[in-house]
Amino acid sequence: GTSGLYVVESKKIELDRGKVLTIVGGPDSTFVFNLDEKIKLKEGSAIELVGGVSPENVIFNVLSDKDSSVESGAVMRGTIIALEGKVKVKDAGSTLIGTAISGNEIVIEKAGVLDGR
């Protein structure tokens, strides 16, 4: 990927068990995903960053009051902004490498990890 701003409009991102979304970009790339509903990573799924793009330059902007979640064994890299909905990092092995911003509630439960690298 080359440097620049990339904006993606979508209803939602929902990764089923073991699925991987790979985002490719350089250190000067910024990705903004405007999501009408939510982002949900189910058991063992992941968002991977390749080519030098960093979690602080990958933004998932959730525009609804629906809950967004990183579930058991899932690993997410990026920033979740959910001004009306909850952000949940729940169950063993669930990890958010980045930032969670919520106007409602941030829930970290049952050995979930928020890693601000």
N, C-alpha and C positions, 0 to 999 in steps of 0.2 A: 504494500500500500504506500501511497504517497501522502505527503502532508496535506492538510486541509480540513475543512469542516464538512462532515457528512451527516445529514439529517434523514431519519427514517420515520415514516408515519405508519402505524399499524394498530389493529384492534387490540392485540395482546401478544405476549411471548409466553408460551407454555411448553416447556421441554419435558417430555416423558422420560421414564426410567432409562438411564444410560445414554441419553442423547446429548450431543455437544454442539453448541453454537460457537464457531470460531470467528473472531473479529480480527482482521488483518489490517495493520496500519503502522506507520512510523511513529517516532517519538513526538512529532509535531502534529499528529492527527488527532482530531476530536470527533467523537461519534455521539449523536443525540438521538435516542429512540423515544419518540412521542407516542405513548400507548394509551388508547382510549379506555382500556379496562384494567390490566394488571400485568405483572410479570410473575411467573411461577416456575420454579425449578423443582421437579419431582425427584424422587430417590435416585441418587447416583448420577444425575445429569450435571452439566457444567457449562460455564461460559469461559472460554479460553481466549487469551489475548496473544497475538503473534506479531512479530516484526518491530517490537519496541513500544507499541502503544501501551500507555499505563492506565490503571484503573481510574485514576482521577480524571482522565480524558474520555471516559465512557459513561454516559449519563442515560439512565432509564427514567424518563419523566412520565409518571403515572397520573393520568388526568381524571380518574374516577375515585369513588369512595370504596372501591373493592380492595380487599386485602392482597398484598403481594407477599410471596414467601419463597424461602430457600429451605427445602426439606431435607430429610435424613440422607446424609452422604453426598449431598449436592454442594458444588463449589461455584460461587458466583464472583466474578471480578467486575467492579464498576461501582457507580453511585446510583442508589435508588432514591428518587425524590417522589414522595407520595403525600401531597399536602392535605388530602382528605381521607386517605385510607391508611390502614396499619401496614407496617413492615414487620414480617415475622422471620426469624432465623431459628428454626426449631428442629429438635431431635439430634441425636448423636451424629457427629461427622458433618453437620451442615455448617458451611463457612461462607461468610461474605467478606471478601477481600476488597475493601474500599470503604464507602460511607453510606449510612442510611439517614435520610432526612424525612421526617413525617410531621404533619400538622396534627396528627391524631395520636398514634402510639407506636413505639418500637418495642417489639417483644423478642427477647432472646431467652429461649427455654430449653430444658433437657439437653444440656451440653452443646448447644449451638454456639458458634464463635463469630464475633465481629472483629476482623483483623484490619486495622487502619493503615496497613503498609502503604 
